Amino acid sequence: MAESGLGYRLRFSIDQLELNRPDTMTFRAAGDLVGRAVLRFVPFGRHRTLLLIEWDVDVTRPWMRRTDPVLRPVFGAAHAMVMSQGERRFRRWLGDSSPGR
């Protein structure tokens, strides 16, 4: 589940997880989001890694599909907030204390 920070939640599950060590992870999402993700870990400098996320999903909630033309900027802001929260959590999980972007 992802909390948008703007009053709505998206519920989805992750399946068909594939790890292709050392540099790629893929999975499928089902639920309020349906589609596929590819994560690539790219060496970036001496002790850093760049995470490239290709996230090709569609929303299935009817109200979101209907209001997308008007609320697209709001959905974009919510997405940015969720991704920022995810980055902070991922950094904590990795034990990285350096500041985010």
Beta strands, then each sheet from edge to edge (+ up, - down):
strand 1: 2-3
strand 2: 9-10
strand 3: 12-20
strand 4: 24-31
strand 5: 33-43
strand 6: 49-59
sheet 1: 1+ 2-
sheet 2: 3+ 4- 5+ 6-
end
